[in-house]
Amino acid sequence: MATCINGGELQVRVVSRRLVQASDESLRPHVLAVSNLDLLPQSIQVSMICIYPNPPTSAGGFHDVVAAFAAGLPSLLNHFFPLADRIAVNPCSGLPEIHCYNQGAELVVGEADVALASLDYGRVGESIQKILLPYAGDVALSVQVDSFIQIILCAKASFFSCIFLT
C-alpha cells in the first residue's frame, strides 16, 4: 500500500519498502568499533542524490530500473558489508559501533506526481528535504529510488558518515 510522506505540494508515495541483505554467506557476524578518525566528522546521516533521465520504454522503464537496483544491491553489500548493518551505541564506552549481522540495507521505491523541476533550487535545503523519505536512525544505508513525472528518475542514498572511514 502506498503512503504519502512530507505534506504540502510535493508528496512522495512509498510504493514499497524492504530490506536487502548481502548475498555472501561466508561473511561472519561481528561488531566493528569506529576509530578516532571516524569520530572527527561526527557520526551524521549523509544523503547523496543522483538524478537520471528515465530509460526509453524499449529499455524497460522504471520497474526494470528498480529490479536492477534490487539485483545489484546484495553484491554491493558484499564489498561494503557494514552498509548492511546497524549503528548502535556501545553501553560501556558510549561510542558508536557497527553491528555487522547482515540485517540488510533499506530499499525504498517511491512515486511523485510532480516534476522534479518544480522544486525551488534557490532554496535547495528545503526543496531536497521534500523528496527525502525518513528512515530509522540505526540503518546504515537507505537507498530510495523514485519516479517523477516528466521522465525523471531520482536515486538517493542516505548513510552514516562514519561507515566509509572505518
Legacy VTK file of the C-alpha trace (Angstrom):
# vtk DataFile Version 3.0
C-alpha trace
ASCII
DATASET POLYDATA
POINTS 166 float
0.000 0.000 0.000
1.353 3.394 -0.954
1.666 6.046 1.743
2.328 9.763 1.358
5.183 11.467 3.168
6.194 15.128 3.509
2.924 17.027 3.143
2.410 20.153 1.129
2.563 20.485 -2.615
5.123 17.703 -3.117
4.326 14.211 -1.962
6.411 11.104 -2.465
4.283 7.969 -2.181
6.073 4.932 -0.797
5.247 2.068 -3.155
7.457 -0.496 -1.417
9.994 -0.667 1.384
12.164 -3.703 2.082
15.495 -4.836 3.471
18.163 -6.222 1.132
20.925 -8.362 2.628
24.441 -9.069 1.397
24.470 -12.299 -0.606
27.868 -13.649 0.504
27.097 -16.257 3.160
30.763 -16.539 4.165
30.608 -13.120 5.874
30.536 -13.749 9.619
28.695 -11.628 12.202
30.901 -9.272 14.204
30.930 -5.886 15.908
33.012 -3.170 14.269
34.260 -0.370 16.516
34.745 3.027 14.943
38.155 4.678 15.152
39.020 8.128 16.459
39.320 9.275 12.844
35.735 8.144 12.263
34.566 10.334 15.123
36.201 13.550 13.820
33.470 14.462 11.320
30.838 13.219 13.804
28.541 10.339 13.069
25.942 12.086 10.929
23.454 10.955 8.342
24.527 11.990 4.847
22.336 11.964 1.742
23.559 11.737 -1.823
21.127 12.318 -4.679
21.664 11.217 -8.278
19.190 12.252 -10.962
18.902 10.382 -14.252
16.504 10.506 -17.186
14.209 7.504 -17.282
15.354 4.868 -19.760
13.425 4.638 -23.020
10.436 2.312 -22.874
12.306 -0.045 -25.210
14.904 -0.451 -22.432
12.255 -1.489 -19.924
11.253 1.505 -17.843
11.147 2.396 -14.167
10.233 -1.055 -12.845
13.249 -2.584 -14.603
15.492 0.066 -13.026
14.100 -0.847 -9.597
14.713 -4.538 -10.364
18.319 -3.715 -11.338
18.847 -1.861 -8.036
17.381 -4.795 -6.100
19.536 -7.293 -8.005
22.785 -5.304 -7.685
22.485 -4.156 -4.083
23.388 -7.550 -2.499
26.665 -7.594 -4.447
27.495 -4.041 -3.338
26.788 -5.037 0.258
29.211 -7.970 -0.079
32.020 -5.454 -0.662
30.789 -2.854 1.840
29.352 -5.202 4.467
28.869 -2.547 7.210
26.260 -0.874 4.976
24.002 -3.908 5.527
24.148 -3.460 9.272
23.023 -1.292 12.156
24.611 1.542 14.107
24.457 1.093 17.878
25.990 2.726 20.928
28.428 0.706 22.994
26.921 0.678 26.507
30.359 0.809 28.183
32.105 3.499 26.125
29.109 5.441 24.815
30.733 5.431 21.354
29.001 4.312 18.173
29.788 0.881 16.771
28.532 -1.124 13.825
26.736 -4.391 14.496
27.604 -6.439 11.404
24.907 -9.112 11.396
23.645 -8.597 7.818
20.310 -7.141 8.884
20.048 -5.528 5.454
20.137 -2.146 3.771
16.805 -0.479 3.117
15.469 -0.221 -0.447
12.546 2.187 -0.803
10.619 2.689 -4.040
8.589 5.876 -4.339
6.492 7.800 -6.824
5.731 11.509 -7.030
3.087 13.116 -9.205
5.122 16.274 -9.778
8.035 17.310 -11.941
11.390 17.394 -10.186
11.985 20.699 -11.994
9.187 22.228 -9.899
11.415 22.251 -6.803
12.812 25.633 -5.748
16.542 25.117 -6.308
17.236 28.591 -4.907
16.317 27.023 -1.562
17.988 23.653 -2.046
17.864 22.599 1.604
14.106 22.995 1.823
13.438 21.562 -1.630
15.569 18.453 -1.258
14.086 17.760 2.194
10.720 17.355 0.474
11.879 14.336 -1.531
13.883 12.558 1.189
11.864 9.915 2.980
12.552 9.291 6.658
14.340 6.121 7.729
15.325 4.529 11.021
18.272 6.149 12.767
20.161 2.876 13.156
20.001 1.898 9.464
23.450 2.214 7.901
22.178 2.582 4.304
18.807 3.549 2.878
18.502 3.640 -0.924
15.457 5.456 -2.276
14.521 5.124 -5.947
11.753 7.494 -7.066
9.865 8.138 -10.253
8.734 11.685 -11.071
6.603 12.949 -13.945
8.395 14.315 -16.996
10.576 11.190 -17.214
12.902 11.769 -14.287
14.413 9.037 -12.152
15.912 10.028 -8.830
18.101 7.693 -6.776
19.027 8.767 -3.256
21.355 7.055 -0.815
21.410 8.029 2.840
24.121 6.687 5.107
26.195 7.461 8.187
29.475 9.269 7.514
31.481 7.071 9.899
30.774 3.930 7.823
33.112 4.875 4.971
36.095 5.752 7.135
36.004 2.507 9.124
LINES 1 167
166 0 1 2 3 4 5 6 7 8 9 10 11 12 13 14 15 16 17 18 19 20 21 22 23 24 25 26 27 28 29 30 31 32 33 34 35 36 37 38 39 40 41 42 43 44 45 46 47 48 49 50 51 52 53 54 55 56 57 58 59 60 61 62 63 64 65 66 67 68 69 70 71 72 73 74 75 76 77 78 79 80 81 82 83 84 85 86 87 88 89 90 91 92 93 94 95 96 97 98 99 100 101 102 103 104 105 106 107 108 109 110 111 112 113 114 115 116 117 118 119 120 121 122 123 124 125 126 127 128 129 130 131 132 133 134 135 136 137 138 139 140 141 142 143 144 145 146 147 148 149 150 151 152 153 154 155 156 157 158 159 160 161 162 163 164 165
